[in-house]
Amino acid sequence: MKPLLLMLVICAWCAPLQAAIETYEFDSPQMEADYNKLVNELRCLVCQNQNLAGSDADLAQDLRRETYQMLSQGQSPQQVVDFMVERYGDFVLYRPQFQSNTYLLWLGPFVLLMCVLVILVRRLVSRKSPAAVDPEAIAHARQILENKEPNQ
C-alpha cells in the first residue's frame, strides 16, 4: 500500500512540471533569428516580467504561435511588432518607442535624479558654517583660565 501511495504522490508532484515544448520549422536561419529576437523582445501580458520566450502562460504560447505564423506568411519583424502594439498597446514591448505618450517613462528617472541632486546641493549650500568665534570671547576665556587658581 505504501509503495503505491508513494508512487501516486510522485506522479502528482511531477505532473505540473510537464510543459509543452513548442517546435517550429523555419524556412531559413534568418526567419529563425527574427523569431527568436521577437519572442525575446515582446513581453508576456500575463506574466508582465517575462518575455514571450520565457513564459509558459497560455497567452504567451498563443503569441509565440501568432509570431511564427506571421513570419511564415512573409511579414517582416517590424510588421509583427506593429501588429502586437496595435493589438495590445506599447506595454507589449520591453523597450517602448520614444514618443509623446512615453516621455515620462523614458525621462522620469532622469528628472527625478536631477530633482534629488538639486535638493541635495541646496541643502548642502544652505547649511550655515560654524559661527566664527569672537576674538574678544577667546581672550576673555584665556584670561579666566590663566587667573584660575589650582585649588578651585
N, C-alpha and C positions, 0 to 999 in steps of 0.2 A: 504493500500500500504506500509506504513512504517513498520508494523509488518512483512510483507513478506520479505521486503528488509533486515530487521534486522536478520531474520532467515537465509536468504541466506548468509549474511556476517558471521554469527556464524558458519554455516556449512563449508564455505570455509576456515575459520580460523582453524577449528578443523580437517579438512581432513589431513593435513600433520602430525598431532600428532598421527595418527593411524599407528602403526608399527606391522609388522607380528611377532607374538610370536612363536618361534620355540619350539616344544616339541618333545623330543625323548624318546623312551622307551629303557631302558638299561637292558641288560641281568643280570647284577649283580651290587651291590653297588660299587665294585672295578672299574668296567668299567665306571660308572658314575663319580667316583672320578678322574679317569685318564682323562676322557673327560674334566671335569671342570678345572683340573690342566693345561691341554694342551691349552685350549682356553684362559686361563688367562696368559700363558707364551708366546704365539705366538702373534706377532704384526700384526695389520691390515696394509696392504701395502698401502691402500688408505689414511687412517686417519693418520698413522705414529706415533701418540702419544697415540693411544689407542690399547688395546689388542683386540683379536677377540671377547671376551665376551662382551665388552662394545661398540662395533662398530655396527652401523646399515647399513654400506655400503654393497652393493651387493656382492662385493668380500669377505667381512668378512662372510657373510651368506653362500657363496659357500665354503669357507674354513672350517667353522664350520660343514657343511654337509659332506664335504670330511673327516674331522677328525672323525666324528661319523661313517661314512661308513667304514673307515679303522679299527677303533676299533671293529666294529661289525664283520668284517671279521677275527678277531682274531689277528690282528697285535698289536705289543707292542707299548707303548707310544714312545719309542726310535725310532722305525721304522717310526712312524708318523712324528716325528721331523726330522729324516734323509730325509724323502721324501720332507718335506716342505723346508728344507735347500737346498736340491739338486735342487728343482724346482725354489725357489725364492731367494736363497742366504742367507748369515748369517744375513741379515737385518731383516728377519722374526722373529728372536729371540730377545727377550728383553735383555737377558743376553748371548751374543755371547760367544762361547768357547774361551779359551785362546790358541791361535795358532799363527803361524808366521804372518798371514795377519791381526791379530787383536792386535798385541803388542802395537801399537800406541794408539789404543782405550783404552786399559786397563792401560797402563803405562804412557800415555801422561799427564794426570792431575798431577801425582806424579812428573814427570820430570819437568813440568812447575813450580810446587810448589818449588821444590829444586832450580831451577834457580832463582826464585824470592828471596828465602831465601839467596842464595849466594850473589846476588847483594845487598840485604839489609845489610847483615853483612859487605861486603866490603865497602859500603858507610859509615856505622857507624864507622868502624875502621879507614878509611882514613880521617875522619873529624879531622882537627887539633884541638888540645886542645887550649884553650885560651892562648895566648902568655904570658909567665911569665913576670911580670913587673920587670924592672931593679931596684935593691935596691938603686942605686945612683939616679935614677929618683924620687923615693919615697922621699929620703932625701932632694933632691932639692925642691920638691913640698912642703914639710913641712916647709922648710926654707922660701920659698916665702910666705906661709900662716902666719907664725909667724911674719915676718917682715912687713906684710901688715898693713898699718895704717887704723884706722876705718874711716877716712874722705875720703878715696879713693873710 
